[in-house]
């Protein structure tokens, strides 16, 4: 048997003692990874549900927002609420539906474009109101659809008490949704 100096055994013990904190760090990182995976899945489910909604598709298709801008804006507005904590922009960028890695800068540019488009749309409405164009009957169908959209959103919020109430509510919601989709299609083709 080969005899080794005492300093060799001391270093070996030191190495073994140092591995334990590394293991705990890896475990903590794994837990954080699981949490971020759950956040990503939750955000993706919300995004897909929103973007694939026929009403959202019709409205978005006639808005000044691209699909990417809408997705980015939704992430910026809703991700922190879902995460229950503030998120950095690189974390928000990782929540996009794209499979390619997206830089924080690209996310921020898209977000800036989306916010500018929303702001310009609001200022357009303000301008038309100031010029008195809202007083004409040409905007009545748009105001009517806005009221229907509000009613639909309010109807979706409550929770029915019984199974019969659920069935009745689903029928009413489906009828309102079909009417909204039809009205939105008519408005978008008339424009």
LUMNU-115897 format. One record per residue (C-alpha): z, x, y; residue in three letters. Coordinates in steps of 0.001 Angstrom, whole numbers, padded with zeros to 6 digits, always signed. Each point is the difference from the previous one (the first is absolute). Layout:
// residues N
ZXYala ...
// end
This chain:
// residues 191
+000000+000000+000000unk -000962+001212+003438unk +002840+000249+002509unk -000802-001210+003519unk +001863+000918+003170unk +002657-002430+001276unk -002044-000662+003172unk -002731-001603-002169unk +002433-002632-001296unk +001278-000721+003508unk -003562-000638+001246unk -000722-002266-002971unk +003082-002099+000771unk -000996-000200+003647unk -003464-001227-000944unk +001448-002701-002234unk +002336-001167+002776unk -002868-000195+002490unk -002121-002237-002229unk +002394-002942+000177unk -000504-000753+003755unk -003773+000281-000441unk +000149-002627-002754unk +001920-002379+002293unk -002548+000549+002763unk -002831-000826-002379unk +001829-003182-001037unk +000449-001058+003622unk -003675+000697+000695unk -000982-002048-003053unk +002081-002944+001274unk -001625+000266+003434unk -003403+000094-001678unk +000818-003186-001920unk +001124-001716+003208unk -003173+001018+001834unk -002084-001179-002969unk +001710-003411+000145unk -000592-000117+003769unk -003658+000870-000485unk -000385-002687-002673unk +001690-002594+002238unk -002132+000901+003004unk -003198+000029-002101unk +000827-003446-001414unk +000568-001328+003516unk -003190+001603+001316unk -002159-001252-002860unk +001480-003479+000285unk -000656-000072+003734unk -003451+001566-000014unk -001221-002148-002910unk +001257-003262+001520unk -003116-002084+000791unk +001381-001030+003393unk +000751+003609+000943unk -003470+001063-001213unk -001699-002593+002190unk +002073+000740+003085unk -000158+003787-000466unk -003741-000137-000565unk -000369-001561+003444unk +002535+002195+001766unk -000340+003375+001686unk +001977+001720-002769unk -001587+001800-002904unk +001545-000442-003443unk +001434+003531+000250unk +001471-000688+003437unk +001574-003247-001210unk +001496+001762-003017unk +001365+002807+002187unk +001461-002441+002513unk +001676-001994-002776unk +001524+003183-001426unk +001268+001062+003413unk +001573-003380+000698unk +001357-000946-003436unk +000727+003183-001997unk +003269+000819+001755unk +001217-003557-000551unk -000751+000274-003721unk +001553+003491-000222unk +003077-001029+002025unk -000215+003313+001842unk -002203+001759+002563unk -003039+001728-001504unk -001858+003047+001284unk -003719-000356+000602unk -000884+002278-002918unk +002030-002341-002242unk -001849-002985+001447unk -003324+001774-000555unk +000859+000388-003692unk +000373-003788-000257unk -003677-000710+000709unk -001982-001580-002835unk -002477+002876-000150unk +000302+002376-002943unk -000913+003003+002149unk +002851+001797+001760unk +000054-001060+003629unk +001322+002264+002741unk +002546-001153+002544unk -002571+000672+002729unk -002635-002240-001616unk +002582-002756-000439unk +001079+000317+003646unk -003618-000060+001267unk -000731-003155-001971unk +003248-001570+001197unk -000851+000863+003609unk -003468-001577-000366unk +001534-003142-001517unk +002549-000330+002815unk -002723+000543+002625unk -002162-002709-001598unk +002931-002448-000051unk +000862+000799+003614unk -003626-000444+001118unk -000212-003334-001815unk +003173-001219+001722unk -001306+001121+003385unk -003265-001827-000699unk +001959-003202-000608unk +002019+000613+003193unk -003209+000563+001964unk -001584-003195-001314unk +003155-001924+000868unk +000107+001460+003497unk -003660-000864+000586unk +000678-003587-001094unk -002166+000100-003097unk +002881-001293-002122unk -000213-003260+001924unk -003300-000860-001648unk -000386-001953-003220unk -001829+002897-001692unk +003333+001558-000890unk +001568-003187-001352unk -001055+000712-003625unk +001651+003449+000222unk +003222-001446+001370unk -000062-002667-002720unk -000421+002614-002742unk +002810+002068+001555unk +002292-003032-000268unk -001078-000601-003616unk +000682+003646-000854unk +003457-000301+001531unk +000687-003189-001978unk -001184+001658-003211unk +002269+003022+000546unk +002977-002268+000708unk -000735-002108-003105unk -000039+003159-002137unk +003466+001084+001160unk +002319-002664-001443unk +001225-000149-003592unk -000209-003382-001753unk +003062-001301-001864unk -001539-001562-003095unk -002957+000578-002293unk -001659-003150+001355unk +000448+001326+003537unk -001632+003271-001055unk -002984-001822-001516unk -000405-002195+003077unk +000354+002938+002364unk -002609+002017-001922unk -002447-002919+000256unk +000578-000297+003746unk -000268+003749+000544unk -003211+000172-002035unk -001524-002845+002039unk +000980+001649+003294unk -001305+003366-001215unk -003366-001455-001021unk -000299-001775+003344unk +000863+003229+001837unk -002536+002026-001986unk -002697-002566+000700unk +000849-000186+003714unk +000058+003795+000309unk -003382+000313-001736unk -001449-002620+002348unk +001382+001783+003058unk -001244+003387-001160unk -003565-001264-000635unk -000090-001937+003280unk +000854+003098+002047unk 
// end
